[in-house]
Amino acid sequence: MTAPASSPGIDRRWVVAAAVAVARHPSLWFTALRQVRRLAAPGWWRRSPHLPLPDPAYLRFRLETQYGTDRAPDPDDIVTYLHWCHMT
């Protein structure tokens, strides 16, 4: 099952924008890596593109419940989420 072309879950532009936003906060780098590891789909290393990405269905669900279907995540929200993870 793949996401529709308009889904923010498959638009790589927001991923790059989020990475740039996180790169500006060195104190969150370890937290970001920890969250990538925790959210990675099981067996990610066996499937192309061999990156620790979350399950696409899970990502679509999380993004749709947060933002609806018509907008991509705000990079500042990613930073806020990582600050929250860092504190817990």
FENHULIN-V140593 format. One record per backbone hydrogen bond with DSSP energy under -0.5 kcal/mol. CO is the residue of the C=O (numbers start at 1). NH is the residue of the N-H. If there is no record, write none. Layout:
CO,NH ; CO,NH
//
This chain:
4,7 ; 7,10 ; 8,11 ; 10,12 ; 11,14 ; 11,15 ; 12,16 ; 13,17 ; 14,18 ; 15,19 ; 16,20 ; 17,21 ; 18,22 ; 19,23 ; 20,24 ; 22,25 ; 25,28 ; 26,29 ; 28,32 ; 29,33 ; 30,34 ; 31,35 ; 32,36 ; 33,37 ; 34,38 ; 35,39 ; 36,40 ; 41,44 ; 43,46 ; 44,47 ; 47,50 ; 51,53 ; 53,41 ; 55,59 ; 56,60 ; 57,61 ; 58,62 ; 59,63 ; 60,64 ; 61,65 ; 62,66 ; 63,67 ; 63,68 ; 64,68 ; 74,77 ; 74,78 ; 75,79 ; 76,80 ; 77,81 ; 78,82 ; 79,83 ; 80,84 ; 81,85 ; 82,86 ; 83,87 ; 84,88
//
